[in-house]
């Protein structure tokens, strides 16, 4: 026992790929400096680093695993308030049970915009749990929700090919998402596999929303969804969109593709 937490044995972490540490309420992931007042003399005040239990524990066990230790910002209080449907009393899970878990869409704007695939868009439990109120469907398939409701469904019908042209839809896409965010709706942006077309749409929206470069938007989405890989044609169109949003080209798309290993992993290349 150390400062209110147990340090696991190194053998327990050897096979753990994702290790998340949290406390009751991790207010900030930044190190906080606390003033200690000695004898009420401001000249004698000294600064003390306050890490918090989750950060202290994460640092203590970081050397026990070769994989990064993640700290859950907000702690249990925030997470359970936002994702109550993930709460469980179960402590031990069998490997088969873990294999049966279906992943949820990834969060782009917390509680507001999610990025996923067609299967997730068709899952009523996911729609209910995440309180999805609008869809941006960037695929040829037609989902079961919001069909015929143009106010809640934007269907961008393009193929997953190098001939796909998403450019004519980008202004409408950004307007659609902006309106729903103003209305307080939760939006799911998806394509068939959730790795190319919907990611391109999400990149375009972030460039518009934040008036930022393709490179910066790419880095952000990549951090949220590490298997994203828009094909080369879509990336070229996003470069053109960048010039519209910012008034000039700012991103070397060749460098972007190389830096994030998209060229190697994309079967279209």
C-alpha positions in Angstrom: 0.0 0.0 0.0 1.4 3.4 -1.0 -0.4 6.7 -0.7 -3.8 5.0 -1.0 -3.1 2.7 -4.0 -1.6 -0.7 -4.6 1.3 -1.3 -7.0 0.6 -4.4 -9.1 3.2 -7.0 -9.7 5.1 -6.6 -12.9 3.9 -10.1 -14.1 0.3 -8.8 -13.9 1.2 -6.1 -16.5 3.3 -8.1 -18.9 0.3 -9.0 -21.1 -1.6 -5.8 -20.6 -1.7 -3.6 -23.7 -4.0 -0.9 -22.5 -3.5 0.2 -18.9 -5.8 3.1 -17.7 -5.3 4.6 -14.2 -7.9 6.8 -12.6 -9.0 8.1 -9.2 -12.3 9.5 -8.1 -11.9 12.9 -9.7 -8.7 13.7 -11.7 -9.3 17.4 -12.2 -6.2 18.1 -14.3 -3.5 16.1 -15.9 -1.1 18.9 -15.3 1.2 19.0 -12.3 -0.2 21.5 -9.8 2.0 23.6 -7.6 0.8 24.1 -4.0 2.1 26.9 -1.8 3.1 25.9 1.7 2.9 28.9 4.0 5.6 28.8 6.7 4.9 31.0 9.7 2.5 33.1 7.6 5.5 34.8 6.0 5.0 35.1 2.3 8.7 35.4 1.7 9.2 31.9 3.2 6.6 30.2 1.0 7.9 27.2 -0.9 6.2 25.4 -3.8 5.2 21.8 -3.5 4.3 19.6 -6.5 0.8 18.0 -6.1 0.3 15.1 -8.6 -2.9 13.4 -7.4 -3.3 9.7 -6.8 -3.9 8.7 -10.4 -0.8 10.5 -11.7 1.3 9.3 -8.8 0.2 5.7 -9.4 0.6 5.9 -13.1 4.2 7.1 -12.7 4.9 4.4 -10.2 3.9 1.6 -12.5 5.1 3.1 -15.8 8.4 1.1 -15.5 6.5 -2.2 -15.1 5.2 -2.3 -18.7 6.6 -1.5 -22.1 3.2 0.0 -23.1 2.2 3.6 -22.2 0.1 4.2 -19.1 -3.0 6.2 -19.7 -4.5 8.6 -17.1 -8.3 9.1 -17.3 -8.9 12.8 -17.0 -11.9 13.6 -14.9 -11.6 10.3 -13.0 -14.4 8.0 -12.2 -16.9 10.7 -11.5 -16.8 12.3 -14.9 -16.5 9.0 -16.8 -19.4 7.3 -15.0 -21.6 10.4 -15.5 -20.9 10.5 -19.2 -20.8 6.8 -19.9 -23.0 5.2 -17.3 -23.7 2.3 -19.7 -20.1 1.1 -19.3 -20.4 0.7 -15.5 -20.4 -2.8 -14.2 -20.0 -4.6 -10.8 -18.0 -7.4 -12.6 -14.3 -7.5 -11.6 -12.9 -10.5 -13.5 -13.6 -11.1 -17.2 -12.9 -14.2 -19.2 -10.9 -13.9 -22.5 -14.0 -15.0 -24.4 -16.1 -12.4 -22.8 -13.6 -9.7 -23.7 -13.4 -10.9 -27.3 -17.2 -10.5 -27.5 -17.1 -6.8 -26.6 -18.1 -4.6 -29.5 -16.2 -1.3 -29.8 -18.1 1.9 -29.7 -17.4 4.8 -32.1 -14.5 7.0 -31.1 -15.1 10.5 -29.6 -14.0 13.5 -31.6 -15.8 16.2 -29.6 -16.6 14.7 -26.2 -20.3 13.9 -26.0 -21.0 15.7 -29.3 -19.3 14.1 -32.3 -18.4 10.5 -32.8 -16.6 8.7 -35.7 -17.5 5.1 -36.5 -18.4 2.5 -39.0 -21.7 1.3 -40.6 -22.2 -1.6 -38.2 -22.0 0.8 -35.2 -24.4 3.2 -37.0 -26.9 0.3 -37.3 -26.7 -0.8 -33.7 -29.7 0.5 -31.7 -27.9 0.1 -28.4 -25.0 2.3 -29.4 -27.5 4.9 -30.7 -29.3 4.9 -27.4 -26.2 4.8 -25.2 -24.5 7.7 -27.0 -27.8 9.6 -27.5 -27.2 9.9 -31.2 -29.6 12.4 -32.8 -28.1 12.9 -36.3 -26.1 10.9 -38.8 -23.5 11.8 -41.5 -23.4 8.7 -43.6 -20.4 8.8 -46.0 -21.0 5.5 -47.9 -23.2 3.9 -50.5 -25.2 1.9 -47.9 -28.4 3.1 -46.4 -28.7 2.8 -42.6 -31.9 2.1 -40.7 -32.0 5.4 -38.8 -33.3 8.8 -39.9 -34.1 7.6 -43.4 -36.1 10.3 -45.2 -35.4 12.9 -42.5 -33.2 15.4 -44.2 -32.9 17.4 -41.0 -31.2 14.5 -39.2 -29.5 12.6 -41.9 -26.8 13.8 -44.3 -26.1 11.0 -46.8 -23.0 11.6 -48.9 -23.1 8.8 -51.4 -19.5 8.2 -52.7 -17.7 5.0 -53.4 -14.5 3.9 -51.5 -12.4 4.4 -54.6 -9.7 6.8 -55.9 -12.4 8.3 -58.2 -14.5 9.3 -55.2 -15.3 13.1 -55.1 -16.2 14.5 -51.7 -15.4 18.1 -52.5 -18.9 19.1 -53.7 -20.4 18.0 -50.3 -18.0 19.7 -47.9 -19.7 23.0 -47.4 -23.1 21.3 -46.8 -21.3 18.8 -44.5 -19.9 21.6 -42.3 -23.2 23.5 -42.2 -25.1 20.3 -41.2 -22.7 19.6 -38.3 -22.6 23.2 -37.2 -26.4 23.4 -37.1 -26.7 20.2 -35.0 -24.0 21.3 -32.6 -26.0 24.5 -32.1 -29.1 22.5 -31.4 -27.3 20.3 -28.9 -27.5 17.1 -31.0 -25.1 14.3 -30.8 -23.7 13.4 -34.2 -22.3 10.1 -35.6 -20.1 10.4 -38.7 -19.5 7.1 -40.3 -18.6 5.1 -43.4 -18.6 1.4 -44.2 -15.4 0.5 -42.3 -14.9 3.8 -40.6 -11.3 4.4 -41.8 -11.4 6.4 -45.0 -14.4 8.4 -46.2 -15.8 9.3 -42.8 -12.3 10.3 -41.6 -11.9 12.6 -44.6 -15.3 14.2 -43.8 -14.2 14.6 -40.2 -10.9 16.2 -41.2 -12.7 18.6 -43.4 -15.0 19.7 -40.6 -12.2 20.2 -38.1 -10.4 22.4 -40.6 -13.5 24.4 -41.0 -14.5 24.6 -37.3 -11.1 25.5 -36.0 -9.7 27.3 -39.0 -6.7 25.0 -38.8 -4.4 23.2 -41.2 -4.9 19.7 -42.6 -1.8 18.6 -40.9 -3.0 19.7 -37.5 -6.5 18.2 -38.0 -4.9 15.0 -39.2 -2.8 14.7 -36.1 -5.8 15.2 -33.9 -8.0 12.6 -35.6 -5.1 10.2 -35.8 -4.7 10.5 -32.0 -8.4 9.6 -31.6 -8.5 6.9 -34.3 -5.1 5.4 -35.1 -6.3 3.2 -37.9 -7.6 6.1 -40.0 -6.4 6.2 -43.6 -8.2 8.3 -46.2 -7.1 7.4 -49.7 -4.8 9.6 -51.7 -7.6 11.1 -53.8 -9.5 12.2 -50.7 -6.3 13.6 -49.1 -5.7 15.7 -52.3 -9.2 17.1 -52.1 -8.7 17.9 -48.4 -5.6 19.9 -49.4 -7.8 21.9 -51.8 -10.3 22.4 -49.0 -7.5 23.7 -46.8 -6.8 26.4 -49.4 -10.4 27.4 -49.3 -10.6 27.5 -45.5 -7.3 29.2 -44.9 -6.9 31.0 -48.2 -3.7 29.2 -49.1 -2.0 25.8 -49.1 -0.3 25.1 -45.8 0.2 21.4 -45.6 2.6 19.2 -47.6 0.4 16.2 -48.2 3.3 14.0 -49.2 4.8 14.6 -45.8 1.5 14.0 -44.0 1.0 10.7 -45.8 4.6 9.6 -45.0 4.6 10.8 -41.4 1.5 8.8 -40.6 2.3 5.7 -42.7 -0.9 6.1 -44.7 0.7 5.2 -48.0 2.0 1.8 -46.7 -1.2 0.8 -45.0 -3.8 1.9 -47.6 -4.6 -1.0 -50.1 -5.6 1.6 -52.7 -1.9 2.7 -53.2 
